[in-house]
Amino acid sequence: MIGWVDAGSGVSGDMLLGALIDLGALDVTILGYDVSAAAGTRGGLRGVAVTVNAPGDQPHRRLADLLDLVDRMPVDASVRERAAAIFRRLAAAEARVHGVAPETVEFHEVGAVDTIVDIVGACQGFAALGLDRLHVSPIALGGGQVSTMHGTVPVPGPAVLELLAASDLIGYGGPVDVELATPTGVAILAELADAIGPLPPLSVTATGVGLGGRDLAEQPNVLRIVVGAQADASDDDWLLLEANVDDLDPRLWPGVLARLLDAGAGDAWLTPIVMKKGRAAHTVSALVAPAVADAAARVLFTESSTIGIRTTRVGKRALDREWVAVAVDGHDIRVKVARLDGRVVNAVPEYDDVASVAVTTGRPVKAVLAAAAAAAAHLLDDTGAG
């Protein structure tokens, strides 16, 4: 399943929670706190508005305090890890703004219970959706000024800009002179987003709508989360984009391949070649559906040094695939399961999950990978495949 966040009217933690509740991915009794979720409208569009009814007097907290609170939350370890990563992003952004170390940042608005619930609740809700990838639109940031504990600051706020600078998210000013994107909302998307851009080709199955705190005269103040199955091209309707490149710093290639995948390529790879006069070079290749061919070509032109791309129409045959989770040391690791005629013929742990668990547990990556592969072996045995 693929998800897309429409942040054309900004993003906040409450808006994300509202959309997740509207999708049925999150219960209103989030983490045992007093949370109100009510149906309403903004600009004529129906959605869910969320309010966290927290005690008024909240202490100023530092990063270690927040991480301790997250660590004691009654949620899965993977949810706690994502939430902790978001708080670290916030701490790094605030530290940059104020010229201090992240560990010494005193959180004011961010330290309140509602923000803790927003972050952990959002991680919990997105985990429940079980998405393979999350795409995020360019984010409307708003304009004007906003009052904070540090006085009146311009919009977009300094912390929001620092969060954007440290991520691949795209923000733009306006369309109104109010704050549309909060640091909490931006930090959540910065951590969870896999790709940036417009709605990808999807067979839409559900849409959740979260309401912002005010009505805007110019447009509905809503955030939408769209969920659906990726609409693959037919077996005979794929394109192979290729370019020969001999003058690019090789350290840039991993980023080029990652951006091709973010743009929607089904696969992307690099092949060493020898060009005329014995020049060492590479062929960069991307297998794409026609709907994302322009986006992938743009990546090749902007991220590499090529000035020309070859396009070949090719056929593709793919096995049915799904994700399942196995547990290693109490942490979930996704396993990609492939079926042929209904039988499981491959079950491969996701390396990024393996590496993350290795960092969390302090175990060698190879040991975690072996444990995940062993845990996944029963998926082959249970079907008689292998």
C-alpha positions in Angstrom: 0.0 0.0 0.0 1.1 3.6 -0.8 0.1 6.7 1.2 0.1 10.3 0.1 -0.1 13.4 2.4 -1.7 16.4 0.8 -0.2 19.3 2.8 -1.5 22.1 0.5 -3.0 23.8 3.5 -0.1 23.1 5.8 0.5 20.4 8.4 0.3 20.1 12.2 0.3 17.2 14.6 -3.4 17.6 15.3 -4.2 17.6 11.6 -2.3 14.4 11.0 -4.0 12.7 14.0 -7.4 13.8 12.6 -6.7 12.3 9.2 -5.4 9.1 10.8 -8.5 8.8 13.0 -10.7 9.5 10.0 -9.0 6.6 8.2 -9.7 4.3 11.1 -5.9 3.8 11.8 -6.0 5.4 15.2 -8.3 5.2 18.2 -9.2 8.5 20.0 -8.0 7.2 23.3 -4.4 7.7 22.2 -1.9 6.5 24.8 -4.4 6.9 27.6 -4.5 10.7 27.4 -7.7 12.7 27.2 -8.2 13.3 23.5 -11.3 14.7 21.8 -12.0 13.9 18.1 -15.1 15.4 16.5 -16.4 15.5 13.0 -16.6 19.0 11.5 -16.0 21.0 8.3 -13.5 23.5 7.0 -14.4 25.4 3.8 -17.2 23.0 3.2 -15.1 19.8 3.4 -15.8 17.2 6.1 -13.1 15.9 8.4 -12.0 15.2 11.9 -10.8 17.8 14.4 -8.6 16.7 17.2 -7.9 18.3 20.6 -5.6 17.0 23.3 -7.0 18.0 26.6 -3.8 18.3 28.6 -3.2 19.9 32.0 -2.4 23.6 31.7 0.9 23.7 33.6 3.5 21.8 31.7 7.2 21.8 32.7 9.9 22.8 30.3 11.5 19.6 29.1 14.9 18.8 27.6 15.5 16.1 25.0 16.4 13.5 27.6 13.1 14.1 29.4 11.1 13.6 26.2 13.0 10.5 25.2 12.3 9.0 28.6 8.6 9.7 28.3 8.6 8.1 24.8 10.5 5.1 26.1 7.7 4.4 28.6 4.8 4.7 26.2 2.7 1.5 25.8 3.3 1.2 22.1 5.4 -1.1 19.9 9.2 -0.6 20.0 9.2 0.5 16.3 6.7 3.2 17.1 8.8 4.5 20.0 12.0 4.5 17.9 10.3 6.6 15.2 8.9 9.0 17.8 12.3 9.4 19.4 13.8 10.1 16.0 11.3 12.9 15.5 12.1 14.5 18.8 15.8 14.4 17.9 15.0 16.2 14.7 13.2 18.9 16.7 16.0 19.2 19.1 18.6 19.6 16.3 16.4 22.2 14.6 15.9 24.2 17.8 19.6 23.9 18.7 20.5 25.4 15.3 18.1 28.2 15.8 19.3 29.2 19.2 23.0 28.3 18.8 23.1 25.7 21.6 23.7 22.0 21.9 20.6 19.8 21.2 20.9 18.2 24.7 20.5 21.6 26.3 17.4 22.8 24.3 14.5 23.6 26.6 11.3 22.7 24.9 8.3 24.9 25.6 5.4 24.4 23.2 7.1 21.2 21.9 7.4 19.8 25.5 3.7 20.0 26.2 1.6 16.8 26.4 -0.3 17.6 23.2 2.9 17.5 21.1 4.0 14.3 22.7 0.6 12.8 21.9 0.8 14.2 18.4 4.1 12.6 17.6 3.7 9.2 19.2 0.1 9.0 18.0 1.1 9.9 14.4 3.8 7.2 14.5 1.3 4.7 15.8 -1.3 5.6 13.2 1.0 5.4 10.2 2.4 2.1 11.5 -1.1 0.8 11.7 -1.7 1.7 8.0 1.2 -0.7 7.1 2.3 1.5 4.2 5.2 0.4 1.9 5.9 4.0 1.0 4.7 7.4 2.1 4.7 10.3 -0.4 4.3 13.9 0.8 3.2 16.9 -1.3 5.0 20.3 -1.2 3.9 21.9 2.1 2.2 25.2 2.4 3.9 27.2 5.1 1.8 30.3 5.4 3.2 33.8 6.1 3.0 36.8 8.4 4.0 36.5 12.1 3.2 34.3 15.1 3.6 34.7 18.8 5.7 32.2 20.7 7.4 31.8 24.1 10.4 33.7 22.5 8.2 36.6 21.3 6.9 37.4 17.8 8.6 35.5 15.0 8.1 35.5 11.2 6.3 32.7 9.4 7.6 30.3 8.3 9.3 30.0 11.7 13.0 29.4 12.1 12.6 25.9 13.4 10.4 25.0 10.5 13.0 26.2 8.0 15.7 24.3 9.8 13.6 21.1 9.6 13.1 21.6 5.9 16.8 22.2 5.4 17.7 18.9 7.1 15.2 16.9 5.0 14.0 16.4 1.4 10.6 18.0 2.1 9.6 20.9 -0.1 7.9 24.0 1.4 6.5 27.2 -0.1 5.2 30.5 1.3 1.5 31.4 1.6 -1.1 31.2 0.3 -2.3 33.1 3.4 -0.6 35.2 6.1 -1.1 32.8 9.0 1.0 29.9 10.3 0.0 26.8 8.3 2.9 24.4 9.1 4.0 23.8 12.7 7.4 22.4 13.7 5.8 19.3 15.1 3.9 18.5 11.8 6.9 19.2 9.7 9.2 17.1 11.9 6.8 14.1 11.7 6.6 14.3 7.9 10.4 14.8 7.6 11.0 11.5 9.5 8.2 9.4 7.8 8.3 10.6 4.2 9.8 8.3 1.6 9.2 10.5 -1.5 8.2 14.0 -2.2 5.8 15.2 -4.9 2.2 15.0 -6.3 -0.2 12.1 -5.8 1.5 9.1 -7.4 -0.4 6.6 -9.6 -2.7 4.9 -7.2 -5.8 2.8 -7.1 -7.3 4.8 -4.2 -8.9 2.8 -1.4 -9.4 5.4 1.4 -9.0 9.1 2.2 -8.7 10.6 5.7 -9.2 14.3 6.4 -7.8 16.2 9.4 -9.1 19.7 10.1 -6.9 22.7 11.0 -7.7 24.9 13.9 -9.2 27.8 11.9 -11.4 28.4 8.9 -9.6 30.1 6.0 -11.5 32.3 3.6 -9.2 31.4 0.7 -9.3 27.6 0.9 -10.3 24.6 3.1 -7.9 24.3 6.0 -7.5 20.5 5.8 -4.8 17.9 5.5 -5.6 14.7 3.6 -4.0 11.3 3.7 -4.8 9.2 0.6 -4.2 5.5 0.7 -4.2 3.0 -2.1 -2.5 0.3 -4.1 0.2 1.4 -6.5 -1.0 1.3 -10.0 1.6 -0.6 -11.9 1.9 -0.4 -15.6 0.9 -3.5 -17.6 3.5 -6.2 -18.2 4.2 -4.8 -21.7 4.1 -1.1 -20.8 7.3 -0.2 -19.0 10.1 2.2 -20.1 13.8 1.8 -19.6 15.6 5.1 -19.2 19.4 5.0 -19.7 22.3 7.4 -19.9 26.1 7.0 -20.2 28.0 9.3 -17.8 31.8 9.6 -17.6 32.3 12.9 -15.6 30.3 12.5 -12.4 31.9 12.3 -9.0 31.1 8.6 -8.0 30.2 9.7 -4.5 27.0 11.2 -6.0 25.7 8.0 -7.5 23.9 6.6 -4.4 22.0 9.8 -4.1 21.0 9.7 -7.8 19.7 6.2 -7.5 17.8 7.0 -4.3 16.1 10.0 -6.0 15.1 7.9 -9.0 13.3 5.5 -6.6 11.7 8.4 -4.8 10.5 9.7 -8.2 8.6 6.4 -8.6 11.0 4.2 -10.6 10.4 0.5 -10.2 14.1 -0.1 -10.1 17.3 1.9 -10.7 20.9 0.6 -11.1 24.4 1.5 -12.2 26.6 -0.5 -14.6 30.4 0.2 -15.1 31.3 0.6 -18.8 34.3 1.6 -20.9 33.7 4.4 -23.4 35.7 5.6 -26.4 39.4 6.3 -25.8 39.3 3.9 -22.8 37.4 6.3 -20.6 35.8 4.6 -17.5 32.2 5.5 -17.2 28.8 4.2 -15.9 25.4 3.6 -17.5 22.7 4.7 -15.1 19.4 2.8 -15.7 15.8 3.3 -14.4 12.8 1.1 -15.0 9.7 3.2 -14.9 6.0 3.2 -15.6 5.0 5.8 -18.2 3.3 7.9 -15.6 6.6 8.7 -13.8 8.9 8.8 -16.8 9.0 12.6 -16.9 9.8 12.8 -13.1 12.6 10.2 -13.5 14.1 11.9 -16.5 14.1 15.2 -14.5 16.1 13.4 -11.8 18.7 12.2 -14.3 19.1 15.7 -15.8 19.3 17.5 -12.5 21.1 15.0 -10.3 23.6 13.6 -12.8 25.7 15.3 -15.5 24.0 13.7 -18.4 22.7 15.8 -21.3 20.8 13.0 -23.0 18.6 10.0 -22.1 17.8 6.9 -24.2 14.2 5.5 -23.8 13.3 1.9 -24.6 9.9 0.2 -24.2 10.3 -3.1 -22.4 8.2 -5.9 -21.0 8.2 -6.8 -17.3 7.0 -9.8 -15.4 6.8 -9.6 -11.7 5.7 -11.9 -8.9 2.9 -11.0 -6.5 4.5 -9.3 -3.5 3.5 -8.4 0.1 5.1 -7.3 3.3 5.0 -9.3 6.6 6.8 -8.6 9.8 9.1 -10.8 11.9 10.4 -10.0 15.3 14.1 -9.9 16.2 15.0 -9.0 19.8 11.6 -7.5 20.2 11.9 -5.3 17.1 9.8 -5.7 14.0 11.7 -6.2 10.7 9.8 -6.2 7.4 10.1 -9.2 5.1 9.3 -8.9 1.4 7.4 -12.1 0.4 7.1 -13.0 -3.2 4.6 -15.6 -4.5 4.4 -17.7 -7.7 1.0 -19.3 -8.3 0.1 -18.6 -4.7 3.3 -20.3 -3.3 6.0 -18.3 -1.4 9.2 -18.6 -3.4 11.2 -15.7 -1.8 11.2 -14.1 1.7 13.8 -11.4 2.1 14.3 -9.2 5.1 14.4 -5.4 4.4 18.0 -4.3 4.9 17.1 -0.8 6.2 15.1 -2.3 9.0 17.9 -4.8 9.8 20.4 -1.9 10.0 18.1 0.1 12.2 17.6 -2.7 14.6 21.3 -3.4 14.7 22.0 0.2 15.7 19.2 0.0 18.4 20.3 -3.3 19.9 24.1 -2.8 19.4 24.4 -6.2 17.6 26.3 -6.6 14.4 24.3 -6.1 11.2 25.2 -9.5 9.9 23.9 -11.1 13.2 20.6 -9.3 12.9 20.3 -10.2 9.2 20.9 -13.8 10.0 18.3 -13.8 12.8 15.7 -12.1 10.5 16.4 -14.6 7.7 16.0 -17.4 10.1 12.7 -16.0 11.4 11.5 -15.6 7.8 12.4 -19.1 6.8 9.1 -20.6 8.0 7.3 -18.5 5.4 8.9 -20.7 2.8 8.5 -23.9 4.7 4.8 -23.3 5.4 3.9 -23.3 1.7 6.1 -26.1 0.7 8.2 -23.8 -1.5 11.9 -23.4 -1.5 
